[in-house]
Amino acid sequence: MKTSGDKWKMIEYEVKMFYGTYKKLFTRSSYSALPYVLKNTLEESAVLHTRILCDIFLDHAKRSDDIALSHLLSGWPNDARCRNMRAMHDKLKSRYGKPNDPASPCRNFNKRLAHSTSHRGREYDYRNILNELYPLIGDMIRELETLVGRHFRLQFDGPTNPPSLFWA
């Protein structure tokens, strides 16, 4: 997806994918009808977009082009307007955990999906972790919308210039 450097387009895309993958993953009729490979693809996509939003909301920018909460909210974290977001940030920090904690979602996402490690297996059921993180991340998305006066469109229209191989 080309964003032309627009951080808000990237955030909107992540929000759309977060809600879209969860909706399919946690709707039994949609999920059950999928072949195994698409169930796995859907679950891993939900993990990926959750992980990206966690990195953003936890201000985990490590590189100059990484997007973090401090790039989205002027005055973060000390501005009084950010009080609710700060409380949610602290809750997410505790719930998401650290990369060196074997029981944390952070470590599970990193070791089982995002990196080629010996922890990866043929499959892993992420749904309990995703279920635990979903409400808090949803609250943070809504709070971000309120703080910046922006509403993210949840309709996914697909690419503007689709590759002919997939969108013929």
C-alpha positions as a Markdown table, in Angstrom:
| # | Residue | x | y | z |
|---|---|---|---|---|
| 1 | Met | 0.0 | 0.0 | 0.0 |
| 2 | Lys | 1.5 | 3.3 | -1.0 |
| 3 | Thr | 1.0 | 6.0 | 1.5 |
| 4 | Ser | 3.2 | 8.8 | 0.1 |
| 5 | Gly | 4.5 | 9.4 | 3.5 |
| 6 | Asp | 1.1 | 10.3 | 5.0 |
| 7 | Lys | 1.1 | 8.8 | 8.5 |
| 8 | Trp | -2.6 | 9.2 | 8.8 |
| 9 | Lys | -3.3 | 7.1 | 5.7 |
| 10 | Met | -1.1 | 4.4 | 7.2 |
| 11 | Ile | -2.9 | 4.6 | 10.6 |
| 12 | Glu | -6.3 | 4.4 | 8.8 |
| 13 | Tyr | -5.1 | 1.3 | 6.9 |
| 14 | Glu | -3.9 | -0.4 | 10.1 |
| 15 | Val | -7.2 | 0.5 | 11.8 |
| 16 | Lys | -9.2 | -0.9 | 8.8 |
| 17 | Met | -7.2 | -4.1 | 8.8 |
| 18 | Phe | -7.4 | -4.5 | 12.6 |
| 19 | Tyr | -11.2 | -4.3 | 12.6 |
| 20 | Gly | -11.6 | -6.2 | 9.4 |
| 21 | Thr | -9.5 | -9.2 | 10.4 |
| 22 | Tyr | -11.0 | -9.4 | 13.8 |
| 23 | Lys | -14.5 | -9.3 | 12.4 |
| 24 | Lys | -13.8 | -12.3 | 10.1 |
| 25 | Leu | -11.7 | -14.1 | 12.7 |
| 26 | Phe | -14.3 | -13.9 | 15.5 |
| 27 | Thr | -17.4 | -14.5 | 13.4 |
| 28 | Arg | -17.8 | -18.3 | 13.5 |
| 29 | Ser | -19.7 | -18.6 | 10.2 |
| 30 | Ser | -17.1 | -16.6 | 8.3 |
| 31 | Tyr | -14.1 | -18.3 | 9.9 |
| 32 | Ser | -15.4 | -21.9 | 9.9 |
| 33 | Ala | -16.1 | -21.8 | 6.2 |
| 34 | Leu | -12.5 | -20.9 | 5.3 |
| 35 | Pro | -10.0 | -23.5 | 4.2 |
| 36 | Tyr | -7.1 | -24.1 | 6.7 |
| 37 | Val | -4.6 | -21.9 | 4.8 |
| 38 | Leu | -7.0 | -18.9 | 4.8 |
| 39 | Lys | -7.8 | -19.4 | 8.5 |
| 40 | Asn | -4.1 | -19.3 | 9.3 |
| 41 | Thr | -3.6 | -16.3 | 7.0 |
| 42 | Leu | -6.5 | -14.4 | 8.6 |
| 43 | Glu | -5.2 | -15.1 | 12.1 |
| 44 | Glu | -1.6 | -14.1 | 11.3 |
| 45 | Ser | -2.9 | -10.9 | 9.6 |
| 46 | Ala | -4.8 | -10.0 | 12.7 |
| 47 | Val | -1.7 | -10.6 | 14.8 |
| 48 | Leu | 0.4 | -8.5 | 12.4 |
| 49 | His | -2.0 | -5.5 | 12.5 |
| 50 | Thr | -2.4 | -5.8 | 16.2 |
| 51 | Arg | 1.3 | -5.8 | 16.7 |
| 52 | Ile | 1.7 | -2.7 | 14.5 |
| 53 | Leu | -0.9 | -0.8 | 16.4 |
| 54 | Cys | 0.7 | -1.9 | 19.7 |
| 55 | Asp | 4.1 | -0.5 | 18.5 |
| 56 | Ile | 2.4 | 2.8 | 17.6 |
| 57 | Phe | 0.4 | 3.1 | 20.8 |
| 58 | Leu | 3.3 | 2.1 | 22.9 |
| 59 | Asp | 5.6 | 4.7 | 21.2 |
| 60 | His | 8.1 | 2.0 | 20.1 |
| 61 | Ala | 9.6 | 4.0 | 17.3 |
| 62 | Lys | 13.2 | 2.7 | 16.8 |
| 63 | Arg | 13.9 | 4.2 | 13.4 |
| 64 | Ser | 13.4 | 7.7 | 12.0 |
| 65 | Asp | 10.6 | 6.5 | 9.7 |
| 66 | Asp | 8.7 | 4.6 | 12.3 |
| 67 | Ile | 5.3 | 6.0 | 13.3 |
| 68 | Ala | 4.6 | 6.4 | 17.0 |
| 69 | Leu | 2.0 | 8.0 | 19.3 |
| 70 | Ser | 4.4 | 10.9 | 19.9 |
| 71 | His | 4.3 | 11.7 | 16.2 |
| 72 | Leu | 0.5 | 11.7 | 16.2 |
| 73 | Leu | -0.3 | 13.7 | 19.4 |
| 74 | Ser | 1.3 | 17.0 | 20.0 |
| 75 | Gly | 2.1 | 17.3 | 23.7 |
| 76 | Trp | 2.2 | 13.5 | 24.2 |
| 77 | Pro | 2.5 | 12.3 | 27.0 |
| 78 | Asn | 2.3 | 15.4 | 29.3 |
| 79 | Asp | -0.5 | 17.4 | 27.8 |
| 80 | Ala | -3.6 | 17.2 | 30.1 |
| 81 | Arg | -5.8 | 16.4 | 27.1 |
| 82 | Cys | -3.9 | 13.1 | 26.8 |
| 83 | Arg | -4.8 | 11.9 | 30.3 |
| 84 | Asn | -7.1 | 9.1 | 29.1 |
| 85 | Met | -4.7 | 8.0 | 26.4 |
| 86 | Arg | -1.9 | 7.9 | 28.9 |
| 87 | Ala | -3.9 | 5.6 | 31.2 |
| 88 | Met | -4.7 | 3.3 | 28.3 |
| 89 | His | -1.1 | 3.4 | 27.2 |
| 90 | Asp | 0.0 | 2.3 | 30.6 |
| 91 | Lys | -2.6 | -0.5 | 30.6 |
| 92 | Leu | -1.5 | -1.7 | 27.1 |
| 93 | Lys | 2.1 | -1.6 | 28.2 |
| 94 | Ser | 1.3 | -3.9 | 31.1 |
| 95 | Arg | -1.0 | -6.2 | 29.1 |
| 96 | Tyr | 1.2 | -6.4 | 26.0 |
| 97 | Gly | 4.3 | -7.1 | 28.0 |
| 98 | Lys | 8.0 | -7.2 | 27.1 |
| 99 | Pro | 9.9 | -9.1 | 24.5 |
| 100 | Asn | 11.9 | -11.1 | 27.1 |
| 101 | Asp | 8.7 | -12.3 | 29.0 |
| 102 | Pro | 7.9 | -15.7 | 27.6 |
| 103 | Ala | 4.2 | -15.3 | 28.6 |
| 104 | Ser | 3.7 | -11.9 | 27.0 |
| 105 | Pro | 1.8 | -11.2 | 23.8 |
| 106 | Cys | 4.7 | -9.2 | 22.7 |
| 107 | Arg | 7.1 | -12.1 | 22.9 |
| 108 | Asn | 4.5 | -14.5 | 21.3 |
| 109 | Phe | 3.9 | -12.2 | 18.4 |
| 110 | Asn | 7.6 | -11.7 | 17.9 |
| 111 | Lys | 8.9 | -15.2 | 18.3 |
| 112 | Arg | 5.9 | -17.1 | 16.7 |
| 113 | Leu | 5.1 | -14.8 | 13.8 |
| 114 | Ala | 7.4 | -11.8 | 13.1 |
| 115 | His | 10.8 | -13.5 | 13.3 |
| 116 | Ser | 12.2 | -16.8 | 12.0 |
| 117 | Thr | 13.0 | -18.5 | 15.3 |
| 118 | Ser | 12.9 | -22.0 | 16.7 |
| 119 | His | 9.8 | -21.0 | 18.8 |
| 120 | Arg | 7.8 | -21.0 | 15.6 |
| 121 | Gly | 5.8 | -24.1 | 15.0 |
| 122 | Arg | 3.4 | -25.3 | 12.3 |
| 123 | Glu | 0.6 | -23.4 | 14.0 |
| 124 | Tyr | -0.3 | -21.4 | 17.1 |
| 125 | Asp | -3.7 | -20.3 | 18.3 |
| 126 | Tyr | -3.5 | -16.5 | 18.9 |
| 127 | Arg | -7.2 | -16.0 | 19.5 |
| 128 | Asn | -7.0 | -15.7 | 23.3 |
| 129 | Ile | -4.3 | -13.1 | 23.1 |
| 130 | Leu | -6.1 | -11.2 | 20.4 |
| 131 | Asn | -9.3 | -11.3 | 22.4 |
| 132 | Glu | -7.5 | -9.8 | 25.4 |
| 133 | Leu | -6.0 | -6.9 | 23.4 |
| 134 | Tyr | -8.9 | -6.0 | 21.2 |
| 135 | Pro | -11.1 | -4.0 | 23.5 |
| 136 | Leu | -8.2 | -1.8 | 24.8 |
| 137 | Ile | -6.8 | -1.2 | 21.3 |
| 138 | Gly | -10.3 | -0.3 | 20.1 |
| 139 | Asp | -10.6 | 2.2 | 23.0 |
| 140 | Met | -7.2 | 3.7 | 22.1 |
| 141 | Ile | -8.3 | 4.1 | 18.4 |
| 142 | Arg | -11.4 | 5.9 | 19.4 |
| 143 | Glu | -9.5 | 8.2 | 21.9 |
| 144 | Leu | -7.0 | 9.0 | 19.1 |
| 145 | Glu | -9.8 | 9.9 | 16.8 |
| 146 | Thr | -11.3 | 12.2 | 19.5 |
| 147 | Leu | -7.9 | 13.9 | 20.4 |
| 148 | Val | -7.0 | 14.7 | 16.7 |
| 149 | Gly | -10.6 | 15.3 | 15.5 |
| 150 | Arg | -10.3 | 12.7 | 12.8 |
| 151 | His | -12.5 | 9.7 | 12.1 |
| 152 | Phe | -11.0 | 6.6 | 10.4 |
| 153 | Arg | -13.0 | 5.1 | 7.6 |
| 154 | Leu | -13.5 | 1.4 | 8.2 |
| 155 | Gln | -14.6 | 0.6 | 4.6 |
| 156 | Phe | -11.7 | -1.0 | 2.8 |
| 157 | Asp | -11.9 | -0.1 | -0.9 |
| 158 | Gly | -8.8 | -1.9 | -2.1 |
| 159 | Pro | -5.8 | -0.4 | -3.9 |
| 160 | Thr | -6.2 | 2.6 | -6.2 |
| 161 | Asn | -4.1 | 1.1 | -8.9 |
| 162 | Pro | -4.6 | -2.7 | -8.5 |
| 163 | Pro | -2.0 | -5.1 | -9.9 |
| 164 | Ser | -3.6 | -6.9 | -12.8 |
| 165 | Leu | -2.6 | -10.4 | -11.4 |
| 166 | Phe | -5.0 | -10.1 | -8.5 |
| 167 | Trp | -7.6 | -7.5 | -9.5 |
| 168 | Ala | -8.3 | -8.4 | -13.1 |
